[in-house]
Amino acid sequence: MSELVVALDFKDAKSAIAMAEKVRGVAPWVKVGLELFCAEGPQIISTFKDMGFKVFIDLKFFDIPNTVKGAVRSATLAGADMLSLHAMGGERMAIAAREGRAEAAIGGEGPLLMAITVLTSMSEEDLPFAVPNGLGDAVLDLALASSQAGLDGVVCSGLEVESVKEKCGSDFLCLTPGIRPASVSDDQRRVVTPAQAVSRGSNFLVVGRPITGADDPAEAARSIIAEMNS
């Protein structure tokens, strides 16, 4: 069953908590990104956990292995249920992330570690380097490397989910941003609808503005979940 993650991309806790209250009991997950985390710190994780949410901390870790190990350890202790890190960090960084999780997840498995392949806001012409075989192959290469390094899954476009599953196995998780109803157009490039993402095998769908910018966020979330379940 695919799960909905509501992206709480707000500048402060007051705004984020107010939105979380509106989708509480509808969406199982919320996402905390760089803006909110830098404004409020790790205590915001506890706030959403106390509200009953699972929390995806989307900080896109990308640094030397020992630094990432410590960051993952700290995020695990703070209660994160899922974390993002860049696949471009390579095998040593991925292994260090797993070690940091293991050190902190006493008596449990700790957060899912999801590797970012290519941001869904980017198309091939946005990349600062050439990809001879195309962006899709670059995503698949990064996904396979992440799988082989023992990470739980990748963050990728819904356009690439089927290929990732074929290459890395059906148990390898896919988290898909860039989810947009057909009527919405914004700065995301590689987008799919909720139904398309689920039909292609995505495990988690991250949705922000179509929910948080709606007149009735709870109803918007219900509508997306209904499309996911259809």
N, C-alpha and C positions, 0 to 999 in steps of 0.2 A: 504494500500500500504506500503510495507516495504521500508525502507530508508537506504542508504549507509552512513557509517561514516568512513572517512579516518583517520587512526591513525597517527598523526604527531609525531612520537617518535624520535625527534632530540635533539641535545645537545644545540642548540641555536636558537634564533629567525631568524637569517639570513637564516639558512638552512631550517627551518620550513616554513617560508614565501615563499621561493623559490619553495618549493614543493606545497604549497597551491596555488600558482599562476598557477601551471601546471594543477591542477584539478578543478580550479575555473570555475564555470558554468557547471560542470559535476556532482560532488558530492555535496549534500546539507549540509553535516555535516563534521566537523573535530573534532578530539579528541586531547585534551591536557593532557598528562600524567605527572607523577611525575618529570621526568628528565627535560622536557621543562619548566614546571611551576616553578620548583626550580631555574632554570637558569634565567628566565625572569620575573617571578612574574605575578600578575593579569592583568597587562597592555597588555599581549599577547592576552587576551580574547577580548579586544577592537579592537586590530589589526585585528583579524579574523572576528569579527562582522562587521567592516567597509568594509571588503572584500566581505561581503554578505553571510558568512557562519553562520549556527547555530553551537554552540560550546558545546561539551561534555567535562566537566572537570572531569577527571578520577583520583581523588586523594584518593579514597578509605577511606573516613573518618571512624575512629574507635577510640573512646575516650569516656571520661565521657560525659554524656548528655549535660551539659552546654557548654563544649568546642565545641562539634559538632554543637550545636545550633548557636554559634557565627561564626563558620566556614561556615556553610550554609548561614547564613545571609550575611556574607562578599562576598561569591561567587555569591549570588543572586544580590547584589548591583553591583558587577563587570560585570554582564551581562551574566552569564552562562545560557545556555538553558537546560542543563541536568547535574546531579551530581551523583557520585557513593559513596556509603557508605556500610560498612560491615553489613550484616544481623546478624552476630554474636554479634553485639552491643546490640541487644535486643529491646524490646518494648519501654522502656523509652528513649533510644537514638533515636529511630525512631521518636517518638512523638516530641522530642526536635528539631530534624531536620525539621520537618514540621512547628514547631513554628518559627524557625529561618527564614525559607522561607517566612512565612506569614508576619513577621515583616518587611521584606525588599521588598516584592513584592507589593508595593503600586500601586493600579490600575491595577494589573495583577495577573496572576496565579503563576508566578515564574517558576524556573526550575523543570523538572521532577526529582524525587528522585528515583534512582535505587539501589536496594540492591544486593550486591555481595553475591552469595551463596558459591560455591566452584570454585576457579580459574580454567580456562580451561587448564592451563599449568600443572595441577595436576591430577594424577590418584589416585586410592584408596591407592596404596602402598606409595604415597607421603604424605599422611595425617599423622600428628603427634599423632593421636588418632584413636582408633578403631571405625568403624561404623558397628554395628552388622547386620543391614539390608541392607548394601551396600551404596555406594556413592550416587546412584540415590535417595534413600529414604531420605538421609541427605539433598540433594538439595531441595526436595519437602517439607520437614518439614520447612526449612528456608524460602522457598518461601511463604508458607501458613502463617507463622508468620509475614512476611513482609507485606503481603496483609492485614492481620487483624490489623496491626499497622498503616494502611493508606498510605503506600508508593505506588508509581505509578507502580512499576514493579521490575524485577530482572535482574541481569546479570548472564546468565547461558549458558551452552553448548547447541548447537543445538540439541544434543541428548536428552535433557530434556525438550525442549520447549513444546511439545505436552502434556506431563504429567503435567507440570506447569499450562498450560491453562485449562486442565481438572479439576485440583484441586482448582485453584484460580479464574477461570472465563476467558472468552475470552477477556474481556476488560483490564485484567491485562497484562502489557507490558513485553515483553522479549527482552533484548538486548544480542546479540550473538557475542562474540569474537570467535577466533579459526576458522575463515572462511578461507578455503584454497581450491584452485583448486586442482583437483586430482593429478596433477603432482608435487605439492609442498610438501616438508617434512621438518619440523623444530622442535622447542622445544615445540610446542603445542601438547597436548596429545588427548584431546577429541574434534576432529575436524569434520566439515561437509562442504560440498560444498555450494556455494550460493543458488543453486536451492533447495537443501535439507533443508536449514535453512528456506527459504521462505515457502516451502510446508508444513513445520511443524508448521508454525505460527509465526516465529520471526518477530518482528516489526522493529528492527534496527540491521544491520549487520556491525560489526567493522572489517575493513580490513586494515592492515598495509603494511608489506613487499611485498606481491604480487602486490601492487600498487606502493608504494614508491621506491621499488627496481627494478621496470621494466624500460626498455629502454624508453618506452613511457607511463608515468603514467596516462595521460588522457585516452589513448586508453585502458589501463588495467582497469581503472575505468569503462569506457563505456562497456567493455566486461562483467564485473561482474554485472553491472546494467542490461544488456541485459539478462544475465542468471537469475537474480532475477525476471525480468518481464516475463520470458518465462513460 
